[in-house]
Amino acid sequence: MGTPDFAVASLDALVRSGYDIVGVITAPDKPAGRGQTLKESAVKLYAKEKGLNILQPARLKDETFLNQLRLLRADLQVVVAFRMLPEIVWNMPPKGTINLHGSLLPQYRGAAPINWAIINGETQTGVTTFFLKHEIDTGDILFAEPVNIAPDETAGHVHDRLMKVGAELIVKTVQAIKSGEYPETEQDGIESSELKHAPKIFKDDCLIDWSKPVKTVYDLIRGLSPYPTAFTQLQYKTLKIFRADKEVKNTEIAPGEYISDGKTFLKFACADGYISVTDVQLEGKKRMKIDEFLRGVRL
């Protein structure tokens, strides 16, 4: 069960390991683009290529879908980047349902663990497999694999690395469950005040507050790149910022104001220095490197 590219890697790893994939459950096709053409999920495209049985339920409690799921007689369900499952679904297989999560649980439970780990300046994250139960991301942990975060890595970079590490961990987990020998670690025993959360990211979360320290702003830009992308206002238009450099020093202008030579650099002042944007997209324009951007705009 999965939808985006992140889930394809795990499905491919299971296929290449010789497991019998009796069904692939993914999101219904959705209209996309100017022409509103129906777009198939990355998981569906892969499953079609491999000739796998595909189900695309609009509602997971729909009786027709539940009957189709029962007929598959799956021993185990594997969930990677899908949606919340009702108990009637995750409790169906005799060996249960496992999930791959993009953090070292119990930290960063929620919809956007990769983004929030980088936004918060973490130097390490990872992937965790666990059994599903009622509360989201709280089931018994099976295996975890830590992954370091480099100081300049974006969410996109970490996503791609976790996708590969996670695929390997899914195979390891399925092999262990098949053998009947695997660890189970409960997630209780940690104070809720010590937990860091990873809720869904909304537009307001992406607006840069230039009164914050340089590192805070820099980590926000990294953590939201390439999607959903940190942004600011420039000459009454939205400026998305994908990459930037940081410079801690005394500034001569107020936070949020900018300086530029009109050719090679554009710097915004923060509380304790500058953020020099290097990869941007102005509202109504394509994504550009800063020198190309400055050739087409008057500041």
C-alpha positions as CSV (number, residue, x, y, z in Angstrom):
1,M,0.0,0.0,0.0
2,G,1.6,3.2,-1.2
3,T,1.3,6.1,-3.6
4,P,4.4,8.3,-4.2
5,D,8.0,7.6,-5.5
6,F,9.1,7.0,-1.9
7,A,6.9,3.9,-1.8
8,V,8.1,2.6,-5.3
9,A,11.5,1.8,-4.0
10,S,10.2,-0.5,-1.3
11,L,7.8,-2.2,-3.7
12,D,10.6,-2.8,-6.2
13,A,12.9,-4.2,-3.5
14,L,10.2,-6.7,-2.5
15,V,9.6,-7.7,-6.1
16,R,13.3,-8.1,-6.7
17,S,13.6,-10.2,-3.5
18,G,11.1,-12.7,-5.0
19,Y,8.1,-12.0,-2.7
20,D,4.6,-12.8,-4.1
21,I,2.9,-9.4,-4.3
22,V,-0.8,-10.4,-4.4
23,G,-2.1,-6.9,-4.6
24,V,-1.0,-3.2,-4.8
25,I,-3.3,-0.7,-3.2
26,T,-2.7,2.9,-4.2
27,A,-4.6,6.2,-4.5
28,P,-7.2,6.8,-7.3
29,D,-6.1,8.6,-10.4
30,K,-6.4,12.4,-9.9
31,P,-6.8,15.3,-12.4
32,A,-3.6,17.3,-12.7
33,G,-2.2,20.2,-14.8
34,R,-3.9,22.7,-16.9
35,G,-5.8,20.1,-18.9
36,Q,-6.9,18.3,-15.7
37,T,-5.7,15.0,-17.3
38,L,-6.0,12.1,-14.9
39,K,-2.6,11.3,-13.4
40,E,-1.7,7.9,-12.1
41,S,0.4,7.5,-8.9
42,A,4.1,6.5,-9.1
43,V,3.2,3.2,-7.4
44,K,0.5,2.5,-10.0
45,L,2.8,3.1,-12.9
46,Y,5.4,0.7,-11.5
47,A,2.7,-1.9,-10.7
48,K,1.4,-1.7,-14.2
49,E,4.8,-2.2,-15.7
50,K,5.3,-5.3,-13.5
51,G,1.9,-6.7,-14.3
52,L,0.8,-6.6,-10.6
53,N,-2.8,-6.6,-9.4
54,I,-3.9,-3.0,-8.6
55,L,-6.7,-1.7,-6.4
56,Q,-7.5,2.0,-6.1
57,P,-10.2,2.4,-3.5
58,A,-11.7,5.9,-2.9
59,R,-12.9,4.8,0.5
60,L,-11.0,2.2,2.6
61,K,-14.1,1.2,4.5
62,D,-16.1,0.5,1.3
63,E,-17.4,-3.0,1.4
64,T,-16.5,-3.8,-2.2
65,F,-12.9,-2.9,-1.5
66,L,-12.9,-4.9,1.8
67,N,-14.2,-8.0,0.0
68,Q,-11.5,-7.6,-2.7
69,L,-8.9,-7.3,0.0
70,R,-10.1,-10.4,1.8
71,L,-10.0,-12.4,-1.5
72,L,-6.2,-11.6,-1.8
73,R,-5.6,-13.7,1.3
74,A,-2.4,-11.7,2.0
75,D,-0.2,-13.0,4.8
76,L,1.2,-9.6,5.5
77,Q,0.4,-6.0,4.4
78,V,3.2,-3.5,3.8
79,V,2.4,0.2,4.0
80,V,4.8,2.9,2.7
81,A,3.7,6.5,2.3
82,F,0.0,5.8,2.1
83,R,-2.9,7.0,4.3
84,M,-4.3,6.1,7.6
85,L,-5.9,2.7,7.6
86,P,-9.0,1.7,9.5
87,E,-8.6,-1.2,11.9
88,I,-10.7,-3.5,9.7
89,V,-7.9,-3.1,7.0
90,W,-4.7,-3.2,9.1
91,N,-6.0,-6.0,11.3
92,M,-6.9,-8.3,8.4
93,P,-3.8,-10.3,7.6
94,P,-2.7,-13.1,10.0
95,K,0.8,-11.6,10.2
96,G,-0.4,-8.1,10.6
97,T,0.4,-4.8,8.8
98,I,3.8,-3.1,8.9
99,N,4.6,0.5,8.1
100,L,7.8,2.3,7.1
101,H,8.2,5.7,8.7
102,G,10.8,8.3,7.7
103,S,12.2,9.0,11.2
104,L,13.6,7.2,14.2
105,L,10.4,6.6,16.1
106,P,9.1,7.6,18.5
107,Q,10.5,11.0,17.4
108,Y,8.8,12.8,14.6
109,R,5.5,11.0,14.4
110,G,3.3,12.5,11.7
111,A,2.9,13.4,8.1
112,A,6.2,15.3,7.4
113,P,9.0,13.7,9.4
114,I,11.8,14.5,6.9
115,N,10.9,18.1,6.6
116,W,10.6,18.8,10.4
117,A,13.8,17.0,11.3
118,I,15.8,19.4,9.0
119,I,13.7,22.4,9.9
120,N,14.6,21.7,13.6
121,G,18.3,21.4,12.7
122,E,18.7,17.7,13.5
123,T,22.0,16.1,12.4
124,Q,20.5,12.6,12.3
125,T,17.2,11.0,11.3
126,G,16.5,7.5,9.9
127,V,13.8,5.0,9.0
128,T,11.7,2.7,11.2
129,T,9.5,-0.3,10.6
130,F,6.7,-1.0,13.0
131,F,3.4,-2.8,13.3
132,L,0.3,-0.7,12.8
133,K,-2.1,-0.1,15.7
134,H,-4.8,2.4,16.5
135,E,-2.8,5.6,17.2
136,I,-0.8,6.9,14.2
137,D,2.9,5.9,14.2
138,T,2.8,4.4,17.7
139,G,2.9,0.6,17.0
140,D,5.6,-1.7,18.3
141,I,9.0,-1.0,16.6
142,L,10.6,-3.8,14.6
143,F,13.7,-2.3,13.1
144,A,15.3,1.1,12.7
145,E,18.2,2.4,10.6
146,P,19.8,5.8,11.4
147,V,20.9,8.2,8.7
148,N,23.1,11.3,9.2
149,I,22.0,14.6,7.8
150,A,24.7,16.8,6.3
151,P,24.7,20.5,7.3
152,D,23.7,21.6,3.8
153,E,21.4,18.8,2.8
154,T,17.8,19.6,1.7
155,A,14.7,17.6,2.4
156,G,14.9,16.4,-1.2
157,H,18.3,14.9,-0.7
158,V,17.5,13.2,2.6
159,H,14.2,11.9,1.1
160,D,16.1,10.2,-1.7
161,R,18.6,8.6,0.7
162,L,15.9,7.4,3.2
163,M,13.9,6.0,0.3
164,K,16.8,3.6,-0.5
165,V,17.6,2.8,3.1
166,G,13.9,2.3,3.8
167,A,13.5,-0.2,0.9
168,E,16.3,-2.3,2.3
169,L,14.8,-2.1,5.8
170,I,11.4,-3.3,4.5
171,V,13.0,-6.4,2.9
172,K,14.9,-7.1,6.2
173,T,11.6,-6.7,8.1
174,V,9.6,-8.9,5.9
175,Q,12.3,-11.6,5.9
176,A,12.3,-11.5,9.8
177,I,8.5,-11.8,10.0
178,K,8.5,-14.6,7.5
179,S,11.0,-16.5,9.7
180,G,9.0,-15.7,12.8
181,E,12.0,-14.2,14.6
182,Y,11.9,-10.5,15.1
183,P,12.2,-8.0,17.9
184,E,9.2,-5.9,19.1
185,T,9.8,-2.8,21.1
186,E,7.0,-0.8,22.6
187,Q,7.1,3.0,22.1
188,D,6.0,3.9,25.6
189,G,8.4,4.9,28.3
190,I,9.3,8.3,26.9
191,E,7.8,11.5,28.3
192,S,5.4,13.2,25.8
193,S,7.2,16.5,26.6
194,E,10.4,15.1,25.1
195,L,8.7,14.1,21.8
196,K,9.2,16.1,18.6
197,H,6.3,16.0,16.2
198,A,6.0,16.1,12.4
199,P,2.5,17.5,11.5
200,K,1.4,18.2,8.0
201,I,3.0,21.4,6.7
202,F,0.7,24.3,5.7
203,K,1.4,27.5,3.7
204,D,1.9,29.6,6.9
205,D,4.7,27.2,8.0
206,C,6.6,28.1,4.8
207,L,6.6,31.9,5.2
208,I,10.1,33.0,6.3
209,D,10.4,35.1,9.4
210,W,13.5,37.2,8.8
211,S,13.6,38.3,12.4
212,K,14.9,34.8,13.3
213,P,18.6,33.8,13.5
214,V,20.4,32.9,10.3
215,K,20.6,29.2,11.1
216,T,16.9,29.0,11.9
217,V,16.0,30.5,8.5
218,Y,18.6,28.4,6.7
219,D,17.3,25.2,8.2
220,L,13.7,26.2,7.2
221,I,14.8,26.7,3.6
222,R,16.6,23.4,3.6
223,G,13.7,21.6,5.2
224,L,11.1,22.8,2.8
225,S,13.2,22.3,-0.4
226,P,12.2,21.3,-3.0
227,Y,8.6,21.0,-1.7
228,P,6.5,22.8,-0.4
229,T,9.3,25.5,-0.5
230,A,10.0,28.4,1.9
231,F,9.0,31.8,0.5
232,T,9.1,35.5,1.2
233,Q,7.7,38.6,-0.5
234,L,9.8,40.5,-3.0
235,Q,8.3,43.6,-4.6
236,Y,4.7,42.4,-3.8
237,K,5.3,39.0,-5.3
238,T,6.0,35.6,-3.8
239,L,9.6,34.5,-4.1
240,K,10.2,30.8,-3.4
241,I,13.7,30.0,-2.1
242,F,15.1,26.5,-2.9
243,R,18.7,27.0,-1.9
244,A,20.7,29.6,-0.1
245,D,24.0,30.3,1.7
246,K,24.2,31.7,5.2
247,E,26.5,34.4,6.6
248,V,26.6,35.2,10.3
249,K,27.7,38.8,10.9
250,N,26.5,42.2,12.0
251,T,24.0,43.7,9.5
252,E,23.5,47.3,8.6
253,I,19.9,46.8,7.5
254,A,16.7,45.6,9.3
255,P,15.6,42.0,9.2
256,G,13.7,41.3,6.0
257,E,15.4,44.1,4.0
258,Y,17.7,43.0,1.2
259,I,20.9,44.1,-0.6
260,S,22.0,43.1,-4.1
261,D,24.5,44.1,-6.8
262,G,21.9,43.4,-9.4
263,K,24.1,40.8,-11.0
264,T,25.4,38.0,-8.8
265,F,23.9,38.1,-5.3
266,L,20.7,38.9,-3.4
267,K,20.9,38.9,0.4
268,F,18.2,39.2,3.0
269,A,19.0,40.3,6.5
270,C,18.2,38.1,9.5
271,A,18.6,38.7,13.2
272,D,22.3,37.9,13.2
273,G,23.4,37.9,9.6
274,Y,22.4,37.4,6.0
275,I,20.8,34.7,3.9
276,S,22.1,34.8,0.3
277,V,19.6,33.2,-1.9
278,T,21.1,31.1,-4.8
279,D,18.1,29.2,-6.3
280,V,14.7,30.9,-6.5
281,Q,11.4,31.1,-8.3
282,L,9.4,34.4,-8.6
283,E,5.7,34.2,-8.8
284,G,4.7,33.5,-12.5
285,K,8.3,32.6,-13.5
286,K,10.3,29.4,-13.7
287,R,12.9,28.3,-11.2
288,M,16.3,30.0,-11.7
289,K,19.8,30.4,-10.4
290,I,20.3,33.8,-8.8
291,D,22.4,35.3,-11.6
292,E,19.8,34.4,-14.2
293,F,17.1,35.7,-12.0
294,L,18.8,39.0,-11.5
295,R,19.2,39.5,-15.2
296,G,15.4,39.6,-15.6
297,V,14.3,41.6,-12.6
298,R,14.9,45.2,-11.4
299,L,15.4,45.6,-7.7
